[in-house]
Amino acid sequence: LKMVATDGDSATLDFLRRNAEANATADAALLDVAELRWGAKKPLNAIGLGDKPDVLLASDLVYGNDESKWRALVSTISKLSGRHTMVVLANMQRYPLGHPLGEDRFFSIALAEAGFEVSRMPQTSLHPQARGTGGSNSCALYVCRKGKKDKGNPASTPDGEEKGRQHAA
C-alpha cells in the first residue's frame, strides 16, 4: 500500500508534509507528498508511481467554469487512471443541479466525454450535514471508472485493457 498526497501549490505541499510528519506512524514510508500540476505530460512519473493506482481520491477540485482547467484536470485524471482504477471525487456543490455555472457539468459531461463511466452517489448516502443542493453544507460525491473503450489511450485493446499493464504484487 502506498499513498501519495498531491497539490500544485507550494504552500499546500508544505502543509501536507508537516501534517504527514506530525501524524507519522510506523507506516509513514507509505505516504509521499508530491507536486502535481494538472495537464502534466507524465503525471505518474511526477508523483513517483510506476503503476496506475487502484484508487484515485480527490476532493474539491472543481470550481469556476474555466474549461481549459477542466480539460487539464480530465487529462491528468485520465493519465493516472487505468481500466481498474476507481476514481472517487468529492466536491462542494456550489450551485443547484442544472444551473449553467454548476460544477456538475464537469462531472456529468467532461469526464464522460473522456470515456469515464460516471455515477453520482445519492445525496441520502452522504452525512446529513452535507446533503444540501447548492451552497454551504452541500457536497456531491462521484465514483468513476474508465469505460470499456478508453478514448484517451491509444494503447488500449478492444476490451479496454491496457497493453503491458504492470500489476503490483
C-alpha positions in Angstrom: 0.0 0.0 0.0 1.3 3.4 -1.0 -0.4 6.8 -0.8 0.6 10.0 -2.4 -0.8 13.3 -1.3 -0.6 15.9 -4.1 -1.3 19.5 -4.9 0.0 22.1 -7.3 0.5 24.9 -4.7 3.8 25.0 -2.8 2.3 26.3 0.5 -0.2 23.5 0.4 2.5 21.0 -0.2 4.5 22.3 2.8 1.3 21.9 4.9 0.8 18.4 3.6 4.4 17.5 4.5 4.1 18.9 8.0 0.8 17.1 8.5 2.3 13.8 7.3 5.3 14.2 9.7 3.1 15.2 12.6 0.9 12.1 12.1 3.7 9.7 11.1 3.4 6.1 12.3 5.5 3.0 11.7 3.9 3.0 8.2 5.0 6.6 7.4 7.1 5.4 4.5 3.8 4.5 2.8 2.9 8.2 2.4 4.6 10.5 0.0 3.8 14.2 -0.8 4.4 15.3 -4.4 3.7 18.3 -6.6 1.2 17.5 -9.3 0.1 20.1 -11.9 -3.0 19.4 -14.0 -2.1 18.7 -17.6 1.3 17.2 -16.7 2.5 15.0 -19.6 3.6 12.2 -17.3 1.7 12.5 -14.0 2.7 9.0 -12.8 6.3 10.0 -13.1 5.7 13.3 -11.4 4.3 11.7 -8.3 6.7 8.7 -8.2 4.4 5.9 -9.3 5.3 3.2 -11.7 1.8 1.7 -12.0 -1.6 3.3 -12.2 -3.2 3.4 -8.8 -6.1 1.2 -7.7 -7.9 4.2 -6.1 -7.7 7.9 -7.0 -9.3 10.0 -4.3 -9.8 13.8 -4.9 -11.7 16.5 -3.2 -12.9 20.0 -4.0 -11.1 20.2 -7.3 -13.7 21.8 -9.5 -14.8 25.4 -9.0 -15.5 28.0 -11.6 -16.1 27.4 -15.3 -12.7 27.6 -16.9 -13.0 24.8 -19.3 -9.2 24.9 -20.1 -8.6 24.0 -16.5 -11.2 21.3 -16.7 -9.5 19.8 -19.7 -6.2 19.8 -17.9 -7.8 18.1 -14.9 -9.6 15.5 -17.1 -6.3 14.8 -18.9 -4.5 14.2 -15.6 -7.2 12.0 -14.2 -7.3 10.0 -17.4 -3.5 9.5 -17.4 -3.5 8.4 -13.8 -6.4 6.0 -14.3 -6.2 2.5 -15.6 -9.2 0.3 -16.5 -9.3 -0.9 -12.9 -8.8 2.4 -11.1 -11.7 3.6 -9.1 -11.8 7.4 -9.1 -13.7 8.9 -6.2 -14.3 12.6 -6.4 -16.0 14.8 -3.7 -16.8 18.3 -4.5 -18.7 21.2 -2.9 -21.9 21.7 -4.8 -21.9 25.5 -5.1 -24.9 25.7 -7.5 -28.1 23.6 -7.7 -28.2 20.8 -10.2 -28.8 22.0 -13.8 -27.5 25.5 -13.0 -25.5 26.8 -16.0 -22.5 27.6 -13.7 -22.8 24.3 -11.8 -19.7 22.1 -11.4 -21.9 19.1 -12.1 -21.3 19.8 -15.8 -17.6 18.8 -15.3 -18.6 15.5 -13.8 -21.5 14.6 -16.0 -20.1 15.9 -19.3 -16.3 16.4 -19.3 -15.4 13.1 -17.6 -18.0 11.1 -19.7 -16.6 12.6 -22.9 -13.2 11.4 -21.8 -14.5 7.8 -21.7 -15.3 7.6 -18.0 -18.4 5.9 -16.6 -19.6 8.4 -14.0 -22.0 7.7 -11.2 -23.2 10.3 -8.8 -23.9 9.0 -5.3 -27.4 9.9 -4.0 -27.4 12.8 -1.5 -29.0 10.4 1.0 -25.8 8.4 1.1 -23.9 11.4 2.5 -23.6 12.7 6.0 -26.8 14.6 6.9 -24.9 17.9 7.1 -23.5 17.5 3.6 -26.9 16.8 1.8 -27.6 20.4 0.6 -28.3 21.0 -3.0 -26.2 24.1 -3.6 -24.2 26.4 -1.4 -22.9 25.8 2.0 -23.1 22.3 3.5 -23.6 20.9 0.1 -21.5 18.1 -1.3 -21.5 15.9 -4.4 -19.8 12.5 -4.5 -18.9 10.8 -7.8 -17.5 7.4 -8.4 -15.9 7.0 -11.9 -14.1 4.3 -13.8 -12.8 4.3 -17.4 -15.3 2.8 -19.8 -14.8 -0.4 -21.8 -13.1 1.6 -24.6 -10.7 4.1 -23.3 -11.0 7.0 -25.7 -7.9 8.7 -24.3 -5.5 5.8 -24.5 -4.4 4.6 -28.0 -2.6 1.7 -26.3 -5.9 0.2 -25.0 -7.2 -3.0 -26.5 -10.8 -3.6 -27.7 -11.8 -5.0 -24.3 -10.4 -1.8 -22.6 -7.4 -3.4 -21.0 -4.1 -1.5 -21.3 -1.3 -3.3 -23.1 1.6 -4.1 -20.8 -0.2 -3.1 -17.5 2.0 -4.0 -14.6 0.4 -5.4 -11.5 1.7 -4.6 -8.1 2.4 -7.7 -6.0 
